[in-house]
């Protein structure tokens, strides 16, 4: 029997088909299945999520636990998951991701070889091609920012933390209502305590990027809400500043994008339109959250 090396936590809500594909990819990992436990946190699904998880578990390839969330969003669901984890390293991914075969091994081995690190993130890239998915990758929406292998923060679609580090800061901030802002906020609190984070090119997951302008707008709207919460907490990871400056920030970002010289001619117009849609979604989400939070 192998020693348990990692726990994989997946928050989910009403996306059973995507979750089943994610679990299928986890069943094809190169790391021994007996060294990994999978913890799925169902955050109030009304579809057949529980039934699909049960069917996958009955196949016997994976050790899966299904826990119940309280419908309070991914930050709270992830906290339920990692607190129930029994391995020293906790890997996070999302139900719309499909981890590559080396994903678990790459992240766990990197942390085992670098004991000074609190966490590490792997590459996140698109599952399917298309104009919007290519734009998302070009913009680095799901990239872990940082230079020379260090990370300013980790995106939890593909991140690994030592459980001890999560315990030290209490995990994710559950006041973040949706997917957006909660992962950088966790990283910022860890780094404030002297923790070091890294990123690697390996350990990839394939993510279901937005495929339409409506989806892209929705993604940025959620990120805009997170950006406001981060700004209110004293962080400025997005450069949005105060609500009264959002309009000038929008214009400056779009003007800078129009001046880019590294875009293919075929992408220039479509990517510029997508940039405008994304900025509009981010702006609207930011302003929405500013009104939603009591003064």
C-alpha positions, 0 to 999 in steps of 0.5 A, a space after each residue: 500500500 502506497 503512502 498517501 501523498 496528496 489530496 485533490 479537492 474539487 468544488 462543484 455545483 450543477 456541472 455533473 458532465 464536466 465533473 465526470 470528465 475531470 474525474 476521468 482524467 484523474 483516473 488516468 494519472 501516472 501517480 499511483 491511485 493509492 497515494 491519492 485521495 479525491 475529495 469532491 465538495 458538492 456545493 448544493 447541486 440539484 443535478 445528478 452530481 452525486 450519482 455520477 460521483 458514486 458511479 465513478 467511485 464504484 469503478 474502483 480506480 479512485 479513492 473518492 469522498 463526496 462531501 456536502 457544501 452549503 451553497 456558499 461558493 467555491 471558497 467555502 467549498 474548498 475550505 470544507 475539502 482541504 480541512 477534510 484532507 488527510 494528506 500533507 499536500 492538497 491539490 486544487 482543481 475545478 470541475 471544468 478542468 481535465 488534469 494531464 497525466 503527469 499533473 499530480 506527480 509534477 506538483 507533488 514532487 516539486 513540493 517534496 523537492 523544495 521544502 521551503 515552498 508553501 505552494 506551487 502552480 502548474 500550467 493552465 491551458 485551453 481544452 479546445 481551440 477557438 478565437 475566445 479560448 485563444 484570447 483567454 490564453 493570450 491574455 493570461 487570464 488563468 496564468 500564475 503571475 510572477 517572474 523567474 519561477 516565483 508566483 505572486 499568487 496561484 490560480 486554484 484551477 491548478 495549484 498545490 499547497 501544503 496543508 500546514 500552510 493552509 492551516 496557518 492562515 485559515 484557508 480561503 476567505 469565505 466572504 468572496 461570493 463567487 469564483 474570482 479574487 479568492 485565490 489571489 487573496 489566499 496567496 497574498 495572506 500567505 506571502 504576508 507571513 513570509 511564505 514562498 510560492 512558485 510556478 512550473 511549466 509542467 503539471 498542466 490542466 486543460 480548462 474549459 475556457 469561455 467559448 463565446 463573448 457572453 461567456 467571456 463577459 460573465 467570466 470577467 464580471 465575476 473577476 470584477 466582483 473579486 477585484 472590488 473585494 480585493 481592493 476593499 481589503 487593501 490589495 491592488 492586483 488588477 490596477 482598478 483603483 477606486 470606483 470613480 476611476 474605473 472609466 479612465 482605467 477602462 479607456 487606458 487599458 483599451 488604448 494600450 491594447 490597440 497599440 500592441 504590435 505582437 498580435 497576428 493581423 488575423 487576431 487584431 480586430 477580434 481580440 480587440 473586440 474581446 478585450 473591450 467585452 472583457 473590460 466591460 464585464 470587469 468594470 460592471 462586475 466591479 461596480 456591481 460589487 461596490 453597490 452590493 457591499 454595505 458601507 
